[in-house]
Amino acid sequence: MTQPPLIDRAVINDLAKYIGAETTRSVLTLFIVESGAYLAAIAEAGTQPSDPGRRDRARRAAHSLKSCAGQIGAAALSAAAVAVESSATDGAPDLAQAVASLHQCAEDTMQALREFLAE
């Protein structure tokens, strides 16, 4: 299976077309800031993956992150959030690995978005 791109520039270009370049930049900046709360909730679950309450918080945060990332073209991050959401929902033993993968992808994505915003 082909990995999704880190950033789907076509989505960003569409955003700029419909809401304007400056508003798109504001949306991307807001995403960078606000995704930190989702990532923190998910990381907390990764520390105790057997706790049902933490798993549920991770599932909800991953679901929200998946949607937000998809809307701004962060395709790989959206896919990584799907993996966390699925692992948290199913009670899969690989939740900690999915969380670690998500966080690495988030670091790469945030760096790519910062570089894009610096252009």
HUURLIN-V564081 format. One record per pair of residues at least 4 apart in sequence whose C-alpha atoms are under 8 Angstrom apart, sorted by the first residue. I is the first residue (numbers start at 1). GAP is how many residues later the second one is. If there is no record, write none. Layout:
i;gap
I;GAP
I;GAP
//
This chain:
i;gap
3;73
4;71
4;72
4;75
5;69
5;70
5;71
6;68
6;69
6;70
6;71
6;102
6;103
6;106
7;66
7;67
7;68
7;69
7;102
7;105
7;106
8;4
8;65
8;66
8;67
9;4
9;64
10;4
10;63
11;4
11;60
11;61
11;62
12;4
12;12
12;60
12;61
13;4
14;4
15;4
15;5
15;6
15;9
15;57
16;4
16;5
16;6
16;7
16;8
17;4
19;4
19;5
20;4
21;4
22;4
23;4
24;4
25;4
25;92
26;4
27;4
28;4
28;44
28;85
29;4
30;4
31;4
31;37
31;38
32;4
32;78
32;81
34;4
35;4
35;30
36;4
37;4
38;4
38;23
38;24
38;26
38;27
39;4
39;22
39;23
39;64
40;4
41;4
41;16
41;17
41;20
42;4
42;15
42;16
42;17
42;19
42;20
42;57
43;4
43;15
43;56
44;4
44;10
44;14
45;4
45;6
45;9
45;10
45;12
45;13
46;49
46;50
46;53
46;54
47;49
48;6
49;5
49;6
49;44
49;46
49;47
50;5
50;41
51;4
52;4
53;4
54;4
55;4
55;33
55;34
55;36
56;4
56;32
56;33
57;4
58;4
58;26
58;27
58;30
59;4
59;25
59;26
59;27
59;29
59;30
60;4
60;25
61;4
62;4
62;19
62;20
62;22
62;23
63;4
63;18
63;19
63;22
64;4
65;4
65;13
65;16
66;4
66;11
66;12
66;13
66;14
66;15
66;16
67;4
67;11
68;4
68;10
69;4
69;5
69;6
69;8
69;9
70;4
70;5
70;7
70;8
74;4
74;35
75;4
76;4
76;29
76;33
77;4
77;25
77;28
77;29
77;32
78;4
79;4
80;4
80;18
80;21
80;22
80;25
81;4
81;21
82;4
83;4
83;15
84;4
84;11
84;14
84;15
84;18
85;4
86;4
87;4
87;5
87;6
87;7
87;8
87;11
88;4
88;7
91;4
94;4
95;4
96;4
97;4
98;4
99;4
100;4
101;4
102;4
103;4
104;4
105;4
106;4
107;4
108;4
109;4
110;4
111;4
112;4
113;4
114;4
115;4
//
